[in-house]
């Protein structure tokens, strides 16, 4: 499968937006950990934003950034949302309520617990009526989301919005699923074009394992390992470097996808 990239949104500690993060991802500036402010996610209506979860706001923020870069109308773009655990913070709240004497669960909390919550809020915010997929594949959720979105682009010959996100898992759930840093990324994929940010060839191979960042930036590599959505960093760094390169991402236990960046056009207007 061969697709092009038309926009990227990014949010993580020390990586607040694609434009602000490109030099870091390309290795031209050091990576510095920092506190991430609550995303504005201004596309959300005020009432929806007040009742939304952290995961929703992070996912919507990066989706909005990617859409704005692409210049596309979000109402015309199908979506694929990938998350290892979805609304783990909401799940924690539900478990605490059910373990208390008063076991009444608020309707708002309940409707936020489903895996496609972020996709639903994005649809509300954009009035979108295109197809939407929400999926999970544990640590390989970004890779699975990439395959799903790429297949949709190739079969329908139209742009697709891919959003991958995973948030901090609260205690005591973190004993079983330790995720200490939030990470969200959005990528607009579409049919190959010379006017795109980058063109990527995707193939699937029978071999286990994925690529590290192969850098001295141990903190950035640690983030990549600790958050499933951050497995996208191998691809993002390759795009930021703007040179032909191949990276591999693990998918399931015995396969990986090879992502070959064939061309990049990272001019200033695409920040």
N, C-alpha and C positions, 0 to 999 in steps of 0.2 A: 504494500500500500504506500502511496506517495501523496503527501499532503503538504500544504503550506501553512505558515503561522502568520496571522494578521494582527494579533494583539496579545499582550501578556499582562496579567495583574498578579501582584505578589504582596504578601503580608506575613511577616515573622519578626522575631526579635532581631534588630539590626538590619532588617530588610523591609523597609516601609515603602513599597512601590517599586515597579520595574525600573523606572527612570533613575530613581535614587540608588538602586541596587546594582545596576549594570557594571559599574567600575569595580565593585567588590566581587561580584561573581566572575568577572573576567580576570581577577587576580591583580588588578592595578591599585587597589586600596585594601587595607586590612579590614577584616571582619571584626566588628565590635558588638558585643551583646548589649541590648538595651531594653527598657520597658516599653511595651507596645501600648499606645493609647487606645481607648475604646474606638473602634472604627466608626466613622460618621455614617456610612451606608445611606447617604442622603436620598438615594432613589426610593427608599422605603417610605411609605406614608407615615406620618407621626404616630398614629395609633398602633400601626404594625411594628414600628421600631421599638416602641415602649414595651411591647409584650414579647419581643423577639429574644432569642437566646444569643449567647456569645458566638456560637458556631454559625448561626444565621447571619449575624452582622459581618463576621469575617468573610464568609463565603460571598455575600452580596457585595461587599467592598471590592474584592478582587475581581468579581465578575463585571462590576461596573467599570473598573479601570480597563479591563481588557476590551470591553465593548466600546468604550470611548476611543481607545486607540484605533480600533478597526474602522470606526465610522459607520458601522452597521446599525440598523434599527433592531433593538433587542426583541421586538415582537415578531421578527422574521427568522429568528435563529433558534433551532432546536437545542436542547441542553442535555449534558451528561454530568451528573453530580456523583463524585466518588469520595467515600469516606470509610475509613477502617471501622470506626465505632459509632459514627453519627453523634447524636446528642447525649454524650456520656454524662455531662453535668446535669442534664434534665433527668436522666436515668437514676443518677445518685439521689436527686431530690425525691423522685417517686419512691425509691426504696426506703428512704428515711420516713416518708409519710406512711407507707404501708407497715413499717415496723413500729409506728407510734400507736398510742391508744386511740387517737382520732384518725381513722384511716381514710378519711374523705379526701379524694384527689380533685384538685381544681380542674375544670374543663380546659383552661388555658394550658396548664402544665401537661395534661394528657395529650392534647393535640400537638404539642411541641415534641413529643417523645418519638414520633415515627421517623423512619430513616430518610424520608423525602421531605422533611420539614424545610430545609434550606431551598430546595427546588420549588416548593410551594410558595414560599415568601417571594422568591425571585419572580415567579409567575404573577403574583399579585402586584408586585411593584412595577412590572413592565407591561401588564395586561397581555402577556404572551399566551398564545394558544397553540404553539408548536409542540411537538412531542418532547417528552422529558423522561429521562432515565435516572434512577438513583441506584447505585450499586455499592457493594462492599466485597473486598477480597483480602481481608486482613492486611498484612504488611505490603501486599502487592496491589493495593487498591488503585494507586495512581496508574500503574502499568495496565491494569484491567480497564480503567477508565479511558486511557489513551487508545487501547485497541477498539473499544466500543465507539468512541468518537470518530476515530479514523475510518472504521468500517462504514459508519453512517455517512461521512463525507464522500467516500468512494462510491457508495451505492446510490446516493441521492444527488451527488454533485452540487452540494450547497454547504455554506459555512455551518459549523457546529461549535457551541460553547462548552468547553470542558472545565469543570471546577472540581478541585480536590482540596479537602480540608480535614484536619484533625486537631482537636483542642486538648488542653490539659485534662487529664483524668484525675478526679479528686480522690482523696483517701476515703475509705479503705480500698476502693476499686483499683487504685494504682498498684496495689500489691500483685494483682493478677494481670494488669495491663498498664505498665508504667509509661506514661507520656507526660513529660514535664514542661514542654514548650509547645505553644500553638503554632500552626503553620497553615497557610492557605495560598493556593495558586489557581489562576484561571488562564486558559489559553483558547484563543479563537483559532480553530482549524478550518481550512477550506481547500478547495481545488487548487492545484499548483498554479503559481503565478509569479512572474518576475518582479511584480510590484509588492510582494509580501516581505515580511521580516526575515523569514527563513523557509527553506524547503527541506522536508525530512522524509527519508525512505524508511519504512518499517518492515521488518521481517521477523519471523518467529523461529527459534532454534531449540533443539532438544539439548539443553545444558543448564545446569543450575548456577546461581550466583548473579551478582550485579557489580557495577563499577563503583569504586570509591572516587573521591574527587581528585585523588593523586596530587594533593597539595600539602603545604606545610600548615594550612589553616585547619588545625585540629578541631577547633570549636565549631566551624562550619560543617566539617565532616561528622562531628558528633551529633549535630542537629539533624543531618541527613539520616543518620542511623536510628535516632531516637523517635522520630515522628514519621509515620507511614506516608503522609502527603509530601514530606520533605524528600522522599526518594526521587522526586522530580528535579532536585538540585543538580544531579549529573547532567541532565538535559539542559537546564537553564544556564548552567555555567558554560556548556559547550556553545550555546546560542550567543551568550554574552561575549565569548572570545571571538566570535565572528570568523571562524576558520572551519573548513571541512573537517569533520570528525565523526567518529562512531562511538556511541555509548551503549551499554546494555543494562536492562532493568529486569530483575527477576520477576517471574510470574508463575504461580503455583510452585511445586517443589522441584520440578525437573526441567523447567523451560526458562528462557528469557527472551525478551524482545530486543532486537538490534535496531537502534535509531541512528541512522546515518544522516548527518546534517550536510546537505549537498551544497547549499549556498546560503549566505546571509547578507542582508542589506540593512545595517543598523545606523541609518543616518539620523541626524539630530531631530528631524521632524517626527521620528517614530519613538521618541522618549516617552 
